[in-house]
Amino acid sequence: MISGKIEKLRNKFIKFNIDGYIVPKNDIYFSEYSSPDRLKLISNFDGSAGLAIILRDKNYLFVDGRYTIQAKFQSGKNFNIVEIHKKLPWEVLKHEIKIGYNPYCFTSLSLRRYFKNYFVLKPIYSDLIIKSKQRETNKKFYFIKDDISGENSKSKINKVLKFLHNDKSDCLFVTAPENVAWLLNLRGKDSPHSPIPNCRLILKKSGRIFLFANKSKISNFFLTNNLKKIKLIDERKINIFLNELISKKIILDRLSCSIAYENIIKKNINVSNKYDPIYNLKSIKNNIEIKNTIKSHIFDGVAVIKFLYWLKNLKKNITELDAEKKLNFFRKKSKNYLFPSFNTIAASGPNGAIIHYRANKKSNRLIKKEDIFLFDSGGQYKYGTTDITRTICLGKQSNKIKNIFSYVLKGHIAVANANLNKFTRGHLLDTLARKFLKKKGLDYPHGTGHGVGYFLNVHEGPIAISKGYKIMLRPGHVISNEPGFYKKGEFGIRLENMVYIKKLQDRIYFKNLTLVPFDKDLINFKLLTKREKEYLINYNLEIYSTVEKFLTYEEKFWLLSQF
C-alpha cells in the first residue's frame, strides 16, 4: 500500500520537472499533531517528528534518536532510515538534483538547515500528497476567562506592542496558532490533543489586529462581545491581504512563518526574521496559571495512583491496550478532565525500548510479570496540561534492571534537587541528569526535559533540559524532568515528573507538580545516598498528604506501602 502511494508520487515528477519530493511531518499550521499527517500517509511512520525524501530510485526517512527503532519497524521496507542528528539531508543526497516541496509546509529556516544551498529547491503549490483539502471541524472557538488565564488579552497585547516599539517594527505576523491562543485567551478544537484554534493574526503597532480564521468557527456572540477591535478575515483570503499589506517593517516568526507567506510579504515590506516574542512571554506562567496547573496535577495524580493500585493488584493477564484504556478510564472520573494531551505510550518489555511507542492491534503485547512496563501519558484538564512517565514491575526483577532503574532515578533526583542559581540553563541540567548512567557507560538518546504549555501544547518551547539549550530558566517556567534508558529488544526505563520553577527570597528551585510515587520494587536502595532516600520520603509524604482524601482505604494503604 505504501509502495503504491510512493509510485503515484513519483509519477508526478515528470510533470513538475523534479528528481525528488520532500514530505514534512507538520501541517500548514506547523502543529505538533499535524492534520493531515502527510508523513504517515507516505511512509506509515507516525512519530511526532521526521522528514521523508522520495527520489526516483530511493527513499529516505530522517528521524531523531527517539524514533530510529520505530521508524525501522514501521517504514524500513520502503525507506532508508537516517538519524538526523548524525546526518542531515544535505550530507546524504547528491547535490545536483532538483527537489520539490510544498512552500506552505516549510520555513526558510528549516530548508536552510536541511539542504543549505546545495540543491535546486522547487516550490510546488499543488499538494502532491493530499488529494483534496481535508474538511476541517467547524467546532467553535471559545475564550477562557481572565480568572482562568490570570491576565487579560489587553495586557498581553500591550507587552507585545512594547516589543514592537523596541524593535522599531510596524507589525508582527503571528503564524503559530498556539501563540494566537495565548495572546487573545482563545481556545479551539482543531487539534486532537491540544485546545488549539487554527488561526493566525497580524498585530500592528497601533494595536489594530487582523485575525485570519475560518468564519464558521466564530459565533455572532463571539464577534459582538469579544472582537470589537479586531477585524476578522476569512483564512482563504490571507494571500490577498498579505499582498495588499502596507507596512515598513514586519516581524516574521522563524519557526512558523511559511516560505509561501514570507515570499509574498518580502516583495513589498522589509522583513525582520526573528522569533515571535510570544514564545518567551507565554513560557513564564503567572500565579493563576501555576495554581490551576497544580490543581490539574492533583486530579491527574489521583487517577494514576488508582491505576497503579489496580494494575499492581490485578490477578489476570492484560495487554498494553487494556492498560491504556483503563488509565483513561480513571482520568475520565474527574469532571475536570477533557482529553489526552498526547497519544499514550503503554509499552511492555521490549516495546519499552521504542521511545515513542504506541500500541496497536498488531503490536499489542501482554504485560508479563517477568517484564517491566513503561507508560507515558498525560491529560488536558480545565485548566491545565499534564505529562507523566512511570516504569513499574509486576514481578521480581533482576539486579541489573533494578540497578539501571536506580541510576535513572538518581539522575531524576539530581535535577529535582538542583540549585537553579547555579544550574541556570537546560544543557547544564541535562549533563547532571546523565552523570550516573554515564559512569556505567550508559546514556539515552533524548533530551531530559521539555517545556509544557498552560492548557495548550504538552511540548512547548523555547525552554528545554537538553544538549545545546542555553536559554535561561526563570521562575514561572513549567518543564518536565525525564531521564531514561533503553535496551533494544529488551526493555525501556523512563521516569518523568512535571515541575515548575519557584523563587523564595534569593533561592530559585524546582517544585514538583506530579504527585505519583516511583515503584519501590524497582529501586536498589543500596545505590541511593542518604539525601536521595530523604528526598523520596519527603516526596511520598507530599503525595500522600495531598491526595489521600480522594482514595479508598485500600488505595491509601497501598500508597503508604511505597514509602
C-alpha positions in Angstrom: 0.0 0.0 0.0 2.8 2.4 0.9 4.8 1.4 -2.1 1.8 2.2 -4.3 1.5 5.7 -2.8 5.2 6.3 -3.4 4.9 5.2 -7.0 1.9 7.5 -7.6 4.0 10.4 -6.2 6.9 9.5 -8.4 4.6 9.5 -11.5 4.2 13.3 -10.9 7.9 14.0 -11.0 7.9 14.4 -14.8 5.1 16.9 -14.8 6.8 19.1 -12.3 10.4 18.5 -13.6 11.8 17.3 -10.3 14.0 14.5 -9.2 12.5 14.2 -5.7 10.0 15.5 -3.3 10.2 16.4 0.4 7.4 15.3 2.8 7.4 17.0 6.2 5.7 15.9 9.4 4.0 19.2 10.1 0.9 20.6 8.5 0.4 24.2 7.2 0.0 25.4 10.8 3.2 23.7 11.9 1.2 21.9 14.6 2.7 19.3 16.8 -0.1 17.0 16.0 -0.5 17.5 12.3 -3.7 17.2 10.4 -3.5 15.8 7.8 -0.4 13.8 8.6 1.4 13.8 5.2 4.4 11.9 6.6 2.3 9.0 7.9 0.4 8.8 4.6 3.5 8.4 2.5 5.7 6.3 4.9 3.5 4.7 7.6 5.7 6.4 10.2 3.6 8.0 13.0 6.2 9.5 15.3 6.0 13.2 16.2 9.0 14.3 14.2 10.5 13.3 10.9 11.2 14.2 7.3 10.8 12.0 4.2 12.5 12.5 0.8 11.2 10.5 -2.1 13.6 10.2 -5.0 13.3 8.5 -8.4 15.1 5.3 -7.2 15.4 5.7 -3.4 13.5 6.9 -0.3 14.9 8.4 2.8 13.3 8.9 6.2 15.1 11.2 8.6 14.2 10.9 12.3 15.9 11.7 15.6 17.3 9.3 18.1 13.9 8.7 19.8 12.5 7.1 16.7 15.1 5.0 14.9 13.7 1.7 16.2 10.1 2.7 15.5 11.0 4.1 12.0 12.7 0.8 11.0 9.7 -1.2 12.2 7.1 1.0 10.5 8.9 2.2 7.4 12.1 0.1 6.9 10.7 -1.9 4.0 10.4 1.2 1.8 12.8 3.7 3.3 16.4 4.1 4.3 16.3 5.3 7.9 18.8 8.0 8.8 19.3 9.5 12.3 19.0 13.2 11.6 21.3 14.3 14.4 24.1 12.3 12.8 23.5 13.2 9.2 21.3 15.9 7.7 19.8 15.5 4.2 22.5 17.7 2.5 25.1 15.3 3.8 23.3 12.2 2.3 21.8 13.3 -1.0 23.6 14.0 -4.3 23.8 17.8 -4.6 23.0 18.2 -8.3 19.4 17.0 -8.0 16.2 19.1 -8.2 13.8 18.6 -5.3 10.2 19.8 -5.0 8.5 20.9 -1.8 5.2 22.5 -0.5 6.1 26.1 0.4 3.2 26.3 2.9 4.8 23.4 5.0 8.4 24.8 5.3 10.1 27.8 6.8 13.2 29.3 5.2 15.0 28.4 8.4 14.1 24.7 8.1 15.0 24.4 4.4 18.4 26.1 5.0 19.1 23.7 7.9 18.2 20.6 5.9 19.5 21.4 2.4 21.8 24.5 2.7 22.5 25.8 -0.8 23.5 22.5 -2.4 20.2 21.8 -4.2 17.7 23.3 -6.6 14.6 23.5 -4.4 11.4 24.0 -6.4 8.3 25.3 -4.7 5.2 23.3 -5.8 2.0 25.0 -4.7 -0.1 21.9 -5.6 -0.2 19.4 -2.7 1.2 16.2 -4.1 0.3 14.1 -1.1 -3.2 15.2 -0.1 -5.8 14.6 -2.9 -8.1 17.2 -1.8 -8.3 19.7 1.1 -9.3 17.9 4.3 -12.6 19.0 5.7 -11.9 20.8 9.0 -14.1 20.6 12.0 -16.5 23.5 12.4 -16.4 23.4 16.2 -16.4 26.9 17.5 -13.6 28.8 19.1 -14.1 30.0 22.6 -12.5 32.3 25.2 -11.1 31.4 28.6 -12.0 33.9 31.3 -9.4 36.2 32.9 -9.7 34.4 36.2 -8.5 31.3 34.4 -5.9 32.9 32.2 -4.6 35.1 35.0 -4.1 38.0 32.6 -6.5 39.7 30.1 -5.7 39.9 26.4 -5.3 43.7 26.5 -2.4 43.3 29.0 -0.8 40.6 26.8 -1.2 42.7 23.7 0.5 45.7 25.4 3.5 43.5 26.2 3.9 42.6 22.6 3.4 46.2 21.4 6.2 47.2 23.7 8.4 44.6 22.0 7.4 46.0 18.5 8.3 49.6 19.7 11.7 48.5 20.9 12.4 46.6 17.7 11.2 49.6 15.7 8.9 47.3 13.7 5.4 48.2 12.5 3.7 44.9 12.9 4.0 41.2 13.9 2.7 38.3 11.9 1.7 35.7 14.5 1.7 32.4 12.5 1.8 29.9 15.3 -1.9 29.2 16.4 -0.8 28.4 20.0 0.6 32.0 20.2 -2.6 33.5 18.9 -4.4 31.4 21.5 -2.2 32.8 24.3 -2.5 36.4 23.1 -6.3 36.5 22.8 -7.0 33.9 25.6 -8.6 32.0 22.8 -9.0 28.2 22.5 -10.4 25.8 19.9 -10.9 22.2 19.0 -8.7 21.8 15.9 -6.1 19.5 17.4 -6.7 16.0 18.8 -4.6 16.7 21.9 -4.4 20.4 22.4 -7.2 23.1 22.7 -5.6 25.0 19.8 -7.7 27.2 17.4 -6.3 27.1 13.8 -5.8 30.7 13.1 -3.2 33.4 12.5 -3.1 37.2 13.1 -1.3 40.4 12.4 -0.8 42.9 15.2 0.0 46.4 14.1 1.9 48.8 16.4 -1.3 50.9 16.6 -2.9 48.0 18.4 -5.1 47.0 15.4 -5.4 43.3 15.0 -6.3 41.3 11.8 -7.4 37.7 12.7 -7.3 35.1 9.9 -9.7 32.2 10.6 -12.5 30.0 9.4 -15.5 32.3 9.9 -17.8 29.3 10.5 -15.9 28.7 13.8 -16.7 32.1 15.2 -20.2 32.7 16.6 -22.1 36.0 16.4 -21.8 36.3 20.2 -18.1 36.0 19.8 -17.9 38.7 17.2 -20.2 41.1 19.1 -18.6 40.8 22.6 -15.0 39.9 22.1 -13.8 41.1 18.7 -15.0 44.6 18.6 -11.5 45.9 18.0 -10.4 43.0 15.8 -11.0 42.7 12.1 -11.9 39.2 11.2 -10.7 38.0 7.7 -11.6 34.7 6.1 -8.4 32.5 6.2 -8.9 31.7 2.4 -8.2 35.4 1.7 -4.9 35.6 3.6 -2.8 35.7 0.5 -4.8 38.6 -0.9 -4.5 40.5 2.4 -0.7 40.0 2.6 -0.2 41.2 -1.0 -2.0 44.4 -0.1 -0.5 44.9 3.3 1.2 48.3 3.8 4.0 48.4 6.3 7.6 49.5 6.6 8.9 46.6 8.7 7.3 43.4 9.8 8.5 40.6 12.2 8.1 37.1 10.7 8.5 34.2 13.1 11.4 32.0 12.0 9.7 28.9 13.5 6.2 29.0 11.9 6.0 31.5 9.1 5.9 29.5 5.9 8.1 30.3 2.8 4.9 30.9 0.9 3.8 33.8 3.2 7.4 35.1 3.6 7.8 35.3 -0.2 4.5 37.3 -0.6 5.4 39.8 2.2 9.1 40.4 1.4 8.2 41.7 -2.1 6.8 44.9 -0.6 7.9 45.0 3.1 11.2 45.0 4.9 11.3 41.7 6.9 12.7 41.1 10.3 13.3 37.4 10.7 13.1 37.0 14.5 11.4 34.6 16.9 7.9 35.6 17.8 8.2 37.3 21.3 5.1 35.5 22.4 7.1 32.2 22.8 9.0 33.7 25.7 6.1 35.5 27.2 3.8 32.5 27.3 6.5 30.2 28.7 6.5 32.1 32.0 3.3 31.1 33.8 1.6 33.6 36.1 0.4 32.8 39.6 -3.1 31.8 38.4 -1.7 29.5 35.7 0.6 27.9 38.3 -2.3 27.5 40.7 -4.5 25.8 38.1 -1.7 23.6 36.9 -1.2 22.4 40.4 -4.9 21.5 40.6 -4.7 19.6 37.4 -1.9 17.6 38.7 -3.8 16.6 41.8 -6.6 15.3 39.6 -4.1 13.5 37.4 -2.1 12.1 40.4 -5.3 10.6 41.8 -6.1 8.9 38.5 -2.6 7.5 38.0 -2.4 6.2 41.6 -5.7 4.5 41.3 -4.5 3.0 38.0 -1.2 1.8 39.6 -3.1 0.2 42.6 -5.4 -1.6 40.1 -2.5 -2.8 38.0 -0.4 -3.9 40.9 -3.2 -6.0 42.4 -4.6 -7.4 39.1 -5.0 -11.2 39.1 -5.4 -11.7 35.4 -3.2 -11.0 32.4 -3.9 -7.8 30.4 -2.5 -6.2 27.3 -0.9 -2.8 26.7 -4.1 -1.6 25.1 -6.1 -2.8 28.1 -3.8 -0.8 30.4 -4.1 2.3 28.2 -7.9 2.1 28.2 -8.0 1.6 32.0 -5.7 4.6 32.6 -8.0 6.8 30.5 -11.0 5.4 32.4 -9.6 6.6 35.7 -8.8 10.1 34.3 -12.4 10.4 33.0 -13.7 10.0 36.5 -12.6 13.6 37.1 -15.2 16.1 35.9 -12.3 18.5 35.0 -10.7 16.0 32.5 -11.2 16.8 28.8 -8.9 14.5 26.7 -5.4 13.1 26.5 -2.6 15.6 26.0 -0.8 13.2 23.6 -1.1 9.6 22.4 -0.5 7.3 25.4 2.6 5.2 25.4 1.9 1.8 27.1 4.9 -0.4 26.5 5.7 -3.8 28.0 9.1 -5.5 27.8 11.0 -4.9 24.5 8.3 -2.4 23.4 9.5 0.0 26.1 12.8 0.4 24.2 10.8 2.1 21.4 10.9 5.6 23.0 7.6 6.9 21.4 5.9 3.5 21.0 2.2 3.3 20.6 0.4 0.1 21.0 -1.9 -1.1 18.2 -3.8 -4.3 17.4 -0.7 -5.7 15.6 1.9 -4.8 18.2 -0.3 -5.2 21.3 1.5 -7.3 23.9 0.7 -9.0 27.2 2.1 -7.2 30.3 4.0 -10.2 31.7 5.2 -10.5 35.3 8.8 -11.0 34.1 8.8 -7.7 32.1 8.9 -4.1 33.2 6.1 -1.9 32.0 6.6 1.8 30.9 3.7 4.2 30.5 3.9 7.8 29.3 0.7 9.6 29.4 -1.0 13.0 30.1 -4.3 14.9 30.1 -5.8 18.2 29.3 -7.8 19.5 32.2 -9.9 22.5 33.0 -7.4 24.2 33.1 -4.0 22.7 32.8 -1.9 20.2 30.9 -0.2 17.1 32.5 2.5 14.7 31.4 3.9 11.8 33.4 6.0 8.7 32.8 6.4 5.8 35.2 8.2 2.4 34.8 6.8 -0.4 37.0 7.1 -4.1 37.5 4.5 -6.8 38.4 7.0 -9.4 39.4 10.5 -9.8 40.8 13.2 -8.2 38.7 16.9 -8.8 38.2 19.6 -6.7 40.0 20.6 -5.5 36.5 17.2 -3.9 35.9 17.0 -2.5 39.4 20.4 -1.0 39.2 19.8 0.8 35.9 16.4 2.0 37.2 18.2 3.4 40.3 20.8 5.2 38.1 17.9 6.8 36.2 16.2 7.7 39.4 19.4 9.2 40.8 19.6 11.4 37.7 16.0 12.4 38.1 16.5 13.4 41.8 19.7 15.3 40.9 17.7 17.5 38.5 14.8 17.8 41.0 17.2 19.0 43.8 19.4 21.2 41.5 20.4 24.6 42.7 19.0 26.7 39.9 21.0 29.7 40.9 24.0 27.6 39.7 22.4 25.3 37.1 20.7 28.2 35.2 20.4 26.6 31.8 19.0 23.4 30.3 22.2 22.0 29.0 23.8 22.1 32.4 20.9 20.2 34.0 21.0 17.7 31.1 24.6 16.8 32.0 23.6 16.5 35.7 20.8 14.0 34.8 23.1 11.7 32.8 26.1 11.5 35.0 25.2 8.4 37.0 24.3 6.4 33.8 27.5 7.7 32.1 29.7 6.4 34.9 28.5 3.0 33.9 28.9 3.6 30.1 25.1 4.2 29.6 23.1 7.0 28.2 19.7 7.9 26.5 19.0 9.4 23.0 16.6 12.2 24.0 16.6 15.4 26.0 15.9 15.3 29.7 13.0 17.7 29.7 10.7 19.9 27.6 8.6 23.0 28.3 4.9 22.4 28.9 2.1 24.8 28.0 -0.8 26.0 30.1 -3.9 24.3 28.7 -2.1 24.4 25.3 0.6 22.1 23.8 2.2 19.5 26.1 5.5 20.2 24.3 6.2 24.0 24.4 9.3 25.9 23.6 11.6 27.7 23.9 12.8 26.1 27.1 14.1 22.6 27.5 16.6 20.5 29.5 18.7 19.2 26.7 22.1 19.5 25.0 22.5 22.8 23.3 19.6 24.5 25.2 21.2 27.6 26.8 18.0 29.7 27.4 17.9 31.0 31.0 15.5 29.1 33.2 13.3 31.5 35.1 10.6 31.5 37.9 7.3 30.5 36.3 8.7 28.1 33.8 7.0 24.7 33.7 9.1 21.9 32.4 9.5 18.1 32.5 12.2 16.1 34.2 12.5 12.7 32.4 15.8 10.8 32.2 15.7 7.3 30.9 17.5 4.3 29.5 16.6 1.9 26.7 17.9 -1.5 25.8 16.9 -2.5 22.3 14.8 -5.7 22.2 14.7 -5.9 26.0 13.2 -3.0 28.0 12.9 0.7 28.5 13.0 2.9 31.6 11.9 6.5 31.9 10.9 8.5 35.0 9.1 11.8 34.3 7.7 14.4 36.6 6.5 17.9 35.6 8.0 20.7 37.7 7.8 24.4 37.9 10.4 26.9 38.9 9.7 28.7 42.1 11.5 31.6 43.8 11.8 32.1 47.5 13.8 35.1 48.5 17.0 34.7 46.6 16.6 30.9 46.1 15.4 29.5 42.8 14.4 25.9 42.7 12.1 23.2 41.1 8.8 22.4 42.7 7.2 19.1 41.8 3.8 19.2 40.1 3.5 15.4 39.5 2.1 13.5 42.5 2.8 9.8 41.9 5.3 7.6 43.7 8.2 5.8 41.9 8.0 2.0 42.0 9.7 0.9 45.2 10.0 -2.7 43.8 12.5 -1.5 41.2 14.8 0.6 43.4 18.1 -0.7 44.7 18.2 1.4 47.8 21.9 0.5 48.4 22.8 2.7 45.4 21.0 5.7 46.9 22.6 8.3 49.2 21.0 9.4 52.4 19.9 12.6 50.8 18.3 10.8 47.9 16.4 8.5 50.3 15.2 11.5 52.2 14.1 13.1 49.0 11.9 10.1 48.2 10.4 10.0 51.7 9.5 13.7 51.6 8.1 13.3 48.1 5.9 10.4 49.1 4.7 12.3 52.2 3.8 15.2 50.0 1.9 12.9 47.6 0.0 11.2 50.5 -1.0 14.4 52.3 -2.3 15.9 49.1 -4.3 13.0 47.6 -5.2 10.7 50.4 -8.7 12.2 50.8 -9.5 11.1 47.2 -8.5 7.5 47.7 -10.2 4.4 49.1 -8.8 2.8 52.2 -7.1 0.0 50.2 -5.6 2.6 47.8 -4.3 4.7 50.8 -2.8 1.6 52.4 -1.0 0.7 49.1 0.3 4.2 48.7 1.7 4.1 52.3 3.5 0.8 51.4 5.5 2.7 48.7 7.3 4.7 51.5 
